[in-house]
Amino acid sequence: MTELVVKNGQKIPLKIKRLGINGEGIGYFKRLIIFVPYALPKEEVVVKITKATPRYAEGELITIKKTSKDRVVAPCPVYYECGGCQLQHLAYHAQLDFKKDLLLQALEKFKPSGYRSYSLLPTIGMDDPWHYRNKAQFQLRKNNQTQQIEAGLYQANSHQLVAINDCLVQEPQTQKVINTVVQLLNKYDLPIYDERADSGIFRTLMVRVGIKTGELQVVFITRSQKFPQKNAMIREINQQLPEVVSIMQNVQPTKTSLVMGDETIHLWGKEAIKEQINEVTFDLSPRAFFQLNPKQTEVLYGEGIKALAIQPDETIVDAYCGVGTIGLSVASQAKEVRGMDTIPQAIEDARENAQRLGYQNTHYEVGTAEELLPKWLNEGFQPDGIIVDPPRTGLDEKLIQAIMKNPPAKMVYISCNVSTLAKDLVQLSKVFNVDYLQSVDMFPQTARCEVVVKLTKR
């Protein structure tokens, strides 16, 4: 059995070298890597070991003996309890540097061809890196001590709820609606879901706002179809929150980490709210995916369109197209735009958006990119460019092989996971030059980052 370098409960001095992928400080003790949340590079700290293994250890920050010049006081009163943010203690300019460094770490790990000479542009941040999230999704519980219903987020790696009535990264309108609805849940003493007993009804509250339209939607996520005092709750929301235009109920009957279930019930008002990006208007139903930071989404997609550098009469594939936001933004310049997505509602929205904008040169199809792109290529369709915006798992291997077999003149990769991006570039860099990588801070105060990569055929 391998002997442990450190033991649980042991206190050790540590010099922090860099930040890891989750925003935690990283140091080395007798060559063993130690992860320390809330510690910053160039700090000298004392750490209490909380988890010891032969390959790594985790520690709790006890004392800071030498403080980083980039350390700031986190403004959120529950920052160190709530698991929502990881970087509020780091000055914002340093957060932007960290997100560029995250990308560099991923490239150094996977080593795609020529990675040392890649151009990594400075991260594009926000003028005001607060109050940007357009959707609040807060868990509900009944506090056993106060007997009051509360809404909030779970602590990191736990199911301990932290009650929140002023989240500093939420759009203020969503927080106002959450607070008012919680007051109404208390007024009518409605049955809140108890995870241990698997009893009660109301599990989660979701509120989403259309930033450009001002429309707000409330979704009650419940354990069953039951909704006690439904008419009274709807009446009160109408009276106290006239800005709410849609009230919905989603049923999640199973014990699962998935917040929403398959069944959605229309209670009052519109079934979806409207939002607009790059002059494309689309509906947001309760389960529809949409970026959480609309202001930076415009920046991100703008960078993607700039990298695509479309020329007149070019044909473009918009893989993982969603409701067609990117493809429709370039359709006026393109000969043809084709897009695909696995969600039928998204494709229906994309077609409706194209029709509303008067485009006759678009084609949207339900299916996976790895199935449809090879099919289109076999039918003789040859795109001049392709833009991909895949999920965190990155590109499917079949799609990568199809692209490498018939590489277009140019490709743009929009990534929400620097690790899977770097892994995919190992293959793609065999047939494409990597012109530059542009990171965009979509989620200030957190360790997450998005990247736009411009690729041109070798």
Beta strands, then each sheet from edge to edge (+ up, - down):
strand 1: 11-19
strand 2: 25-29
strand 3: 32-36
strand 4: 44-52
strand 5: 56-66
strand 6: 120-124
strand 7: 135-142
strand 8: 149-154
strand 9: 161-163
strand 10: 202-209
strand 11: 216-222
strand 12: 244-251
strand 13: 263-269
strand 14: 273-277
strand 15: 280-284
strand 16: 315-319
strand 17: 336-341
strand 18: 362-366
strand 19: 385-388
strand 20: 410-415
strand 21: 432-440
strand 22: 450-457
sheet 1: 1+ 2- 3+ 5+ 4- 1+
sheet 2: 6+ 21+ 22- 20+ 19+ 16+ 17+ 18+
sheet 3: 9+ 8- 7+ 10- 11+ 12+ 13-
sheet 4: 14+ 15-
end
